């Protein structure tokens, strides 16, 4: 059972003192990564003996790990808090099946009370898997930053990026909300280009991808900075560029190198998978607005 599935199962079972204890531990974890019973008691405004009892229950539910001075949250604990908040705000009512599983996030279907279907993205960054990304994009400020902070900040960055991209056409997912390590998005019907789907017109599809990159660059000043066939969706006609937590502004000192990486990755994929040839420099000039047409 995944941490998300465990969180969804337990979210209706946790008692009020367990929720308050989790919230107190979360506050401490944002600073220290762990806490003792006394600290949790002060932050949750619950007597120590009740905190101790709640932590025993949370341990059994796998919402926390450790004991005494070294109690820490698990991913399931963080994800339960996020799900609880979405339910409290009447944004979603149920969690559905997993849509996609990746190195840095998992995406599940989520349903509202009215039957609207969303995609709920759970970030799962950690120190080990995030080392390369941190060095490349200068996101983490110190080695001691804990995984909770990394995931919360990634969700916030993606939400902010997609909000900025929201008025630039239909080539970007519509973002609905975010909470803790999660981002709530509209559900898209496309498949990843990495599956090499049959395209009605590969040349037109590549042109749409580059036009969407151009809209992001010229309209909001954003560069995805990790674009590839794995985060481009298509329904064989339309395209969507997804996964924006690592996006950088075009004023970033490495902006042109990161943009060139994205453009090169896309152009080489279409040449390899569909036999569509476009010169990288020509594509760069188009995306950055130096030329009006591809």
N, C-alpha and C positions, 0 to 999 in steps of 0.2 A: 504493500500500500504506500503510495507516495505521500509526502508531507501535506500536499494540497488536499488529497482525498481524506487524510486523517483529520485535517482542520475542518473540512466540510462536515464530517461525521460528528465531530465533537462540539461544533459551534453551538448547537442547540442544547447541549447537555451541561455546559459549564454553569456553575452557580455564580451569584453576584459577587461573592468574596473571591472567587477564583478569577473572575474578570478584573476586579480591582487589583488583585495581586499581580496579575499579568501586566497590567498597565503600570504599576509601580516598578516592576522589574524592567519593563521597556524603558522607562525614564532613566534608570540607572545604566542600562545597557548602552544607551546612546552616548554615554560619557566613558564608562569603564569596560563595557562588554560583559560584566557580571555584577553580582550584588550579594550581600548577606541579608539575613532575615530582618535585622534591625533597620537597614537602609530601605528595604522594601516596605517595612511597616511605616516608616516616616513618610515615604512618598505616596503610599496608598491610603494612609490614614486609617489603617486597620491594626488592631492589637497584634503583638508579635505571636502570641499563641494561635490566633486565627490565621495569620500569615503562614505559620509553620504547617498547620493543617491543610490550608489551600495548596501549598507547595507540594505536599505529599500527594494530593489528588492530581495536581498538574503533572507531576512526575509519572504517575500511572497512566495518564492520558498522553504522555510523551510531548507535552507542551513546553516543559522545561527539563533541564538536565542538571546534575550535580546537587549539592546540598551544603548547608552551613554557609561559609564565607564565599563559596564558589558556585553559586547558582546562576545558570545562564539560560537564555531563551533558545528554543529550537526553531527551525523554520516553520514547523507546524504551529507553534505558538504565535509567531509573527503573522502567519497567514490567517489564523483564526481571528486575530484582532482586525485584520483588514476586512474579512468577510462579514464579521459582526457589524462593522461600521457601514458597509454597503447596505446591509439588511436594515439597520437602524434608520438610515436615510431613505428607505424605500426605493433604492436604485435597482437592486437585484433581489430575487426571492429564492433562487435555486442555482446550483452549480451543475453543469452538464458534463459531457464527455470531454476528454482531452482532444484538442485540435492539432497541436504541434508540440514537439519536444525538442529543445535545442540545448546548446552548450551553456548558454547564459540565461535562458528563460524557458518556462513552459506556458502554453496557452490553452485555456479551457473555455468551453461554451458557458455562458451565464444567461439566465432567464429572468426577466422582470415579471412582476405580478400581472402585467397586461399581456405578457407573451412575447415581448420584444426579445430578440436574441442578440447577445453581445459576445465579444471575445475578451476574456479576462486574462491578462498577461501577468505572470508571477516571475519576478526577477530572482535568479538564484546565483548571484555572483559570490565569489569567495576569494580569499587572499591568493591562493595558489593559482586558480584559473584566471585571476584578474591581473597577474603580474605583468604580462606582456602588454595588455591594454593600458595599464597605468603608465608604463614607461613611454608608450607611444603617444598617449593623448594627455598626459599630465593631469589626470583626474584626482588621484589620491594624493593628499598633502603630506602624509606621514605613514611610515610602515605600520604603525600601531593602530591605524583605523580599523574598526571591527566590521565584520561582514554585514551587520544590520545597517550601519550607516551607508555602506556601499550600495546596498540594494535600495534603500530609501531614496538616496540621491539619484540613482539611475532611473527610478520610476518618475521622480520629479522632473528630471532633465527630459525624458521622453515626452512627458505630458506637455512641458513648456515648448518643446520643439514642434510637436504636432499642433499645438494651439497656434503657433506662429505660421505654420504651413496651411492652416485650415481654410483660408480664403483664397487659395491659389489654384483651385481646380479640384478635380476628383481623383487625382493621382496619388493622394495620401490618405491614410486611414483617418476617419473622423474620431477624435478622442472625446470621450464622455466625462471621465473623471479619473482621479488617481487616489490611492490611499496606501500609505506605507510602502511596501515593496511591490505594489501592483498598479497596473494601468488598465482602465476599462475602455474598450474600443468598439466601434461598430464591427460586426462580423462581415468579412469579405468572402466572396464566392470563388476567388481565384486559387490557383495552385502555384507553387514555387517554380520559377524558371529552371531551377536545378534538376527538376524531374524531366526536363526537356519535352514539354507538352507539344503536341502538334499545333502549329500556329497558322492562322489563315493567311498571313502575309508577314513573314519574319522581318523584312525590311521596314515595314510600317511599324511593327512592334518595337524594333530598335529605335526608330525615330521618336516614338512616343516616350520611351524610357529617357532618352536624351532631352526631350522637350520638358519632361517632368523635372529632371535634374536642373535644367535651365531655369524653370519657374522657381524652384527652391533657392537657387543661387541669386537670381536677379530680384525675386519678389520678397524674400525674407532674409537673404544673405546667409543661408544655411547650406552646409556641405555635409552629406551623410557621414563620410569619413570611414565607412566600412561596407560600401556597397558591393554586392556581388549577385550572382544568380540565386543565392540562398535567401536574399531578402527583397526579391522582386516577385510580386504575384501577378498572374495574368489569368483571364478567362478566355484566352485565345484571341481576344480583341482589345479589351482595356488592360491597363497596367496600373499597379500600385507599388510605391516604394515604401517598405515597412522598416521597422527597427531603427529608431532615431535617438537612443540614449547617449551615443557617443558623438552626436553631431557637433560641429564646430562652426563658428561664424567665419565669414570670408576675410575678416580682419585678423584671424588667428595667424601667428607667425609661420605655421606649417600648412596654411590653408591650401596653397597651390599644389603642394606635394600630395596632400590628402585628396584633393579633387582629381589630380592626375591619376592617383591610384584607383579611384572610383571609375573614372572614364575608361581607363585602360582595362580594368577588370570586366566592365560591361562589353566593350568593343571586342575584346579577345574571346569572350564567351560566345557572342553571336557568330563570330568567325568560325570558331571551333564546332559549335553545335548546329548552326544553321547555314553556314557558308556565306554569311553576309559580311562583306568587307567594307569597313569605314576607317579612314586614316585617323589616328589618335589626335594629332594636332588639329585637324579639321574639326573633330568632335569637341576638343577643348575650346577652340575659338567660338563655336556655336553655343556651348553651355555657358561660357562667361560673357556672352553678349557681344563679342568682337565682330561676329558676323550674324546677319539676320536669318540666314537659312543654313541648313545642314548640307 
